[in-house]
């Protein structure tokens, strides 16, 4: 059960733990996945450069195996809209949690160049990015450091653009995926193509190895991705409920209790489209016209609320990012999950081979 990309990355299994910016992918989780033969990933987009370096060192203290690091592609700062409606929409939740009333958020952006400097010293073997294309200078710096480069695509057209920009790998993000949509072409409303349709089209459009993501939770999904032409599969929600994941217990409990139809795409928490489990905050903000600021301003506005909600175990104010496959989630250690996924994938591929022989 191997592919050319798996061999190139030095893995034992075609299993990638998705980068999950915001605290889910702890050093313990990343190292455990890599140590088990998959590829652990740091979602470093919200980390300061010093934190990125520290995270890399913590992982290296736990494993010598390869891991990946992910940043958001830099984008122009958004215009500063009138924040009145957004402030009014979140104020009741702030009061409910005993927080001072919110003020208009500042830019909220981190220095991409400084983050990139730190990422290149993290010890990662693969650099991935989302929300667009990287500047040519950044691509050249990553390449000079010897890292493989992977970009996120939600359409065949985006996959084609990543290939033209010099990426080594395309990570397809099907519409089933939890978390932020990685779309960067103009009309994001059309970028919810499911993995079954997206993966083979992205393989053909890009001519590059494809890592498939979106709704994959067990070995059957991994085998399906491989059958569609992917070189590996990336899982996020499946790893969020593992013992090593850094999300609050209220968040883990919400994933384990939810059904597939309980997720939807929203801008309420960050200002960018993201799939998560619907909750009271999402419902309230979405009902109020003009209540969502552009990314990253909305993300800055809701961060204190989410932090307080996490400490208080209040899932109704958390951004409960999760994909449509969440009913298949299971509480295991990360290493045990990778082992189970590998065995399930092997069994699923053997069933497909038996069917082919009978055909």
Number of C-alpha atoms within 10 A of each C-alpha: 13 13 16 12 17 20 12 9 18 17 22 18 24 28 28 27 28 26 25 23 20 14 17 24 26 23 25 20 26 35 31 24 29 30 22 22 23 30 30 31 29 33 24 25 24 17 18 16 22 12 14 25 19 15 22 24 15 17 26 18 12 15 18 12 22 24 30 29 25 25 23 21 19 18 12 6 13 12 10 13 12 12 18 13 15 23 22 15 20 22 16 13 20 21 13 9 14 11 14 10 13 17 11 16 17 12 15 14 16 14 10 18 12 12 22 21 16 20 25 22 13 23 20 23 19 22 24 25 22 22 20 20 22 21 11 11 9 16 17 13 14 19 16 10 11 14 19 18 21 25 31 28 31 29 27 21 15 24 30 21 18 25 19 10 15 17 24 20 24 29 28 32 29 27 24 23 28 28 24 23 23 27 23 18 16 8 8 14 8 12 19 18 18 19 25 15 13 23 32 20 19 28 23 15 17 22 15 21 22 30 27 36 34 27 27 28 25 22 22 17 22 29 26 20 24 24 14 18 18 27 23 25 27 27 24 25 29 27 27 28 27 22 16 22 22 18 19 21 16 19 23 21 12 18 28 16 12 17 15 17 12 16 24 19 23 23 21 25 29 22 20 24 20 24 24 25 29 21 17 12 18 22 13 14 21 15 10 13 10 15 22 26 28 17 19 19 26 26 21 20 25 23 16 15 23 20 15 17 21 20 11 12 15 17 22 21 23 27 26 25 23 31 32 25 22 26 16 16 20 17 15 16 18 28 21 15 19 27 17 15 22 24 16 18 24 17 15 18 20 13 12 15 12 11 10 9 8 7 6
